[in-house]
Amino acid sequence: MATGLPVTRIVVVGGGFGGVYTALALEALQTSSRHLDVTLISRDNYLLITPLLFEAGSGILEPRHTICPIRPLLRRTRVIVAGATGIDLEKQIVHAMHEPGGHCYDVGYDQLVLAVGGVTNRTIIPGSEHAMVFKTLSDAICLRNQVIDVLEQANVETDSMRKKHLLTTVVIGAGLVGVELVGELTEFLRNICRTYENVRCEDFTVVLCEAGPVFLRELPPSLADFARRSLAKRGVDIRTNTPVAEITPNSVTLSNGTTISAAIILLCTGGAPNPLLAGLDLPKDHGRIIVDTTLNCLKRPEVWAIGDCAWIPSGDGKAYPQLAQHALREARVLARNITRRVQGQPLEPFVYQTMGALAALGHYSGVGRVMNIKVRGFLAWWIWRSYYLMQMPRWSRRLRIVIDWTVSLFFHNDVVKLVVESPAVRESAGKLPAVRSPEKN
Ligand SMILES: Cc1cc2nc3c(=O)[nH]c(=O)nc-3n(C[C@H](O)[C@H](O)[C@H](O)COP(=O)(O)OP(=O)(O)OC[C@H]3O[C@@H](n4cnc5c(N)ncnc54)[C@H](O)[C@@H]3O)c2cc1C
C-alpha cells in the first residue's frame, strides 16, 4: 500500500537480541506499507539465546538448539551476513566484510541502528589472552571439548601432580555469568565423571575468584548467600577479595602471590566495548554510545544505539543494565521511534522496570528475584527455564529445547567431543608440539 512517504533506508548492525528484535518490530510496524527498507548486518546468520549457552556447554542442550536462524524470522528484512568493519558517519555508509579477507559491502543508510553488543574484557588482567571466554556458541563448544579432553588425559595420567593440574579449573569473576557457569560446570563434571574409571568426583577442584568483596552482586545479599552456600556444598572453592594478578597458559597467580596450576582457566570479568565503536566520533561513556531516553544519539539524530553497546539513561543518573531482557524491550521502543521520526511524530522515551534477575545453579536449583519476590531452589530453576524458553522466538526451536531437557532428566550427558577443525588441521595434528606440562612450584 502506498503511504506517500519516501522510502527510508534503515541499517541495523548486530544480530543479537537488540538487532534482531529491532528488525522484527520494524517488520511488524509496516504490515501494509513498504516505506521502510530494512537491512540487518550480522556476523552470524542466527540469534544466540545467551542464557541457554551454559546448557549448550554442558551438553544438556544440543548447541544448535540454543540458536534461532535469522532468515526464517525476518521475512522482509535484507540480511547481510558480514562483520561491519567501519562506519562513515558523514557519508552515511556502513562498510562490511563477509569474513576476514572476504567480499566487501558498502551499505548506505538514512537511519542507523547500532546493536553490536560488547566483547569480553581482556584488558583487566595481564595474560588474559590465555584464558577461555564464554560469550559465543563456539566458546561453549570449545569449553565442552576442553573439559572432555582434560578428563580423557586425567583418566590415564599416572603423575599425581599432573592429574591434579588437569582436574583443576579456575573461573575468574563471580557475577551472574561466572556463578551460572560454575553451577552448570559442577553438574556436568558430576555427571560425566562416572564414564571415567580413574576419575572420581572428589578429584575435581573448581576455584571461583572474585576481585571485590561481593559475590553475585546482581542479586540481593540473602539470595547471593544461598547461591554461595549451594556452590560451596558442591566443593567449589569460592574466594572473594581475591584479585587475579596474572594468567599464564597453565596457571593463575593471585595478588597475594599464590599460584594455582589449572588446565582450564575461564574469564568472566564482564564486558568491554565493541572495537567497532572506538573509531566513531560519537559521545561515549566507557566506550558505550551515549543515547538520550528515546535511544537517539546525542550528536547525530540519524544514529540510534541499544543493548550492551549503548549507555541508556535510566532516570537515576545511571545507565540501564546490559541484559537481554532490556535489549529486547529497547528494540521495540527504538523501532517505534524510528517510525515516528519518519512520520514526523514525537518520540517516546524508553522506561522499563526490571522484572527481576534469575541465576541457574545447575543440579535443578536456581536463585532469583521475580517481581520483588525472592525464589530459590527448584522453583527458581523452573521459572528460569520457562522464562528463557519463551525468549526463543519460534515454537519449533522451543519444542527441541523441551525434548533436550526431558531427555537429560533420564540419561547422562554424553562425552563426545565435537570436532570443529578442518581435515587439514586434523591431519597436521601429529606434527604439532605436545601440550606443555604445568610448571612445578
Ligand atoms: C553467557 C551469558 C549469559 C547471559 N545470561 C543472561 C541472562 O540470563 N539474562 C539476561 O537478561 N541477560 C543475559 N546475558 C546478557 C545478554 O546476553 C546481553 O545483555 C544481550 O545479549 C545484549 O544484546 P545486544 O543485542 O546488545 O548484544 P548481543 O546479543 O551481544 O549481540 C550483538 C551482536 O552483534 C554482532 N556483532 C558484533 N560486532 C559486529 C560487527 N562488527 N558487525 C556485525 N555484527 C557484529 C555479534 O556477533 C552479536 O550477534 C548473558 C550474556 C552471556 C554472555
The ligand as an SDF file (V2000), in Angstrom:
LIG
                    3D

 53 58  0  0  0  0  0  0  0  0999 V2000
   26.8090  -16.4150   28.8730 C   0  0  0  0  0  0  0  0  0  0  0  0
   25.8520  -15.2530   29.0030 C   0  0  0  0  0  0  0  0  0  0  0  0
   24.6710  -15.4040   29.7250 C   0  0  0  0  0  0  0  0  0  0  0  0
   23.7870  -14.3440   29.8460 C   0  0  0  0  0  0  0  0  0  0  0  0
   22.6410  -14.5370   30.5650 N   0  0  0  0  0  0  0  0  0  0  0  0
   21.7410  -13.5430   30.6300 C   0  0  0  0  0  0  0  0  0  0  0  0
   20.5340  -13.7390   31.3320 C   0  0  0  0  0  0  0  0  0  0  0  0
   20.3150  -14.7930   31.9410 O   0  0  0  0  0  0  0  0  0  0  0  0
   19.6230  -12.7230   31.3380 N   0  0  0  0  0  0  0  0  0  0  0  0
   19.8360  -11.5440   30.6880 C   0  0  0  0  0  0  0  0  0  0  0  0
   18.9540  -10.6800   30.6910 O   0  0  0  0  0  0  0  0  0  0  0  0
   20.9860  -11.3170   30.0280 N   0  0  0  0  0  0  0  0  0  0  0  0
   21.9430  -12.2760   29.9810 C   0  0  0  0  0  0  0  0  0  0  0  0
   23.1290  -12.0670   29.3280 N   0  0  0  0  0  0  0  0  0  0  0  0
   23.3890  -10.7420   28.7300 C   0  0  0  0  0  0  0  0  0  0  0  0
   22.7530  -10.6630   27.3580 C   0  0  0  0  0  0  0  0  0  0  0  0
   23.1830  -11.7200   26.5510 O   0  0  0  0  0  0  0  0  0  0  0  0
   23.1080   -9.3430   26.6990 C   0  0  0  0  0  0  0  0  0  0  0  0
   22.7640   -8.2810   27.5390 O   0  0  0  0  0  0  0  0  0  0  0  0
   22.3670   -9.2080   25.3850 C   0  0  0  0  0  0  0  0  0  0  0  0
   22.7420  -10.2450   24.5110 O   0  0  0  0  0  0  0  0  0  0  0  0
   22.6380   -7.8520   24.7410 C   0  0  0  0  0  0  0  0  0  0  0  0
   22.0770   -7.8190   23.4640 O   0  0  0  0  0  0  0  0  0  0  0  0
   22.7950   -6.9970   22.2960 P   0  0  0  0  0  0  0  0  0  0  0  0
   21.9490   -7.1320   21.0980 O   0  0  0  0  0  0  0  0  0  0  0  0
   23.1470   -5.6460   22.7740 O   0  0  0  0  0  0  0  0  0  0  0  0
   24.1920   -7.7280   22.1120 O   0  0  0  0  0  0  0  0  0  0  0  0
   24.4800   -9.2030   21.6410 P   0  0  0  0  0  0  0  0  0  0  0  0
   23.3670  -10.1160   21.9720 O   0  0  0  0  0  0  0  0  0  0  0  0
   25.8390   -9.4980   22.1600 O   0  0  0  0  0  0  0  0  0  0  0  0
   24.5120   -9.0840   20.0550 O   0  0  0  0  0  0  0  0  0  0  0  0
   25.4800   -8.3740   19.3700 C   0  0  0  0  0  0  0  0  0  0  0  0
   25.5640   -9.0000   18.0120 C   0  0  0  0  0  0  0  0  0  0  0  0
   26.3330   -8.1630   17.1770 O   0  0  0  0  0  0  0  0  0  0  0  0
   27.2220   -8.9580   16.4350 C   0  0  0  0  0  0  0  0  0  0  0  0
   28.3530   -8.1200   16.0730 N   0  0  0  0  0  0  0  0  0  0  0  0
   29.3300   -7.6700   16.8830 C   0  0  0  0  0  0  0  0  0  0  0  0
   30.1820   -6.9060   16.1780 N   0  0  0  0  0  0  0  0  0  0  0  0
   29.7170   -6.9000   14.9120 C   0  0  0  0  0  0  0  0  0  0  0  0
   30.1640   -6.2990   13.7250 C   0  0  0  0  0  0  0  0  0  0  0  0
   31.2760   -5.5520   13.6920 N   0  0  0  0  0  0  0  0  0  0  0  0
   29.4490   -6.5000   12.5990 N   0  0  0  0  0  0  0  0  0  0  0  0
   28.3260   -7.2530   12.6010 C   0  0  0  0  0  0  0  0  0  0  0  0
   27.8550   -7.8530   13.7080 N   0  0  0  0  0  0  0  0  0  0  0  0
   28.5460   -7.6660   14.8430 C   0  0  0  0  0  0  0  0  0  0  0  0
   27.5910  -10.0950   17.3690 C   0  0  0  0  0  0  0  0  0  0  0  0
   28.0890  -11.1940   16.6450 O   0  0  0  0  0  0  0  0  0  0  0  0
   26.2360  -10.3590   18.0080 C   0  0  0  0  0  0  0  0  0  0  0  0
   25.4870  -11.2370   17.2250 O   0  0  0  0  0  0  0  0  0  0  0  0
   24.0660  -13.1030   29.2200 C   0  0  0  0  0  0  0  0  0  0  0  0
   25.2480  -12.9430   28.4960 C   0  0  0  0  0  0  0  0  0  0  0  0
   26.1450  -14.0080   28.3900 C   0  0  0  0  0  0  0  0  0  0  0  0
   27.4320  -13.8220   27.6160 C   0  0  0  0  0  0  0  0  0  0  0  0
  1  2  1  0
  2  3  1  0
  2 52  2  0
  3  4  2  0
  4  5  1  0
  4 50  1  0
  5  6  2  0
  6  7  1  0
  6 13  1  0
  7  8  2  0
  7  9  1  0
  9 10  1  0
 10 11  2  0
 10 12  1  0
 12 13  2  0
 13 14  1  0
 14 15  1  0
 14 50  1  0
 15 16  1  0
 16 17  1  0
 16 18  1  0
 18 19  1  0
 18 20  1  0
 20 21  1  0
 20 22  1  0
 22 23  1  0
 23 24  1  0
 24 25  2  0
 24 26  1  0
 24 27  1  0
 27 28  1  0
 28 29  2  0
 28 30  1  0
 28 31  1  0
 31 32  1  0
 32 33  1  0
 33 34  1  0
 33 48  1  0
 34 35  1  0
 35 36  1  0
 35 46  1  0
 36 37  1  0
 36 45  1  0
 37 38  2  0
 38 39  1  0
 39 40  1  0
 39 45  2  0
 40 41  1  0
 40 42  2  0
 42 43  1  0
 43 44  2  0
 44 45  1  0
 46 47  1  0
 46 48  1  0
 48 49  1  0
 50 51  2  0
 51 52  1  0
 52 53  1  0
M  END
$$$$
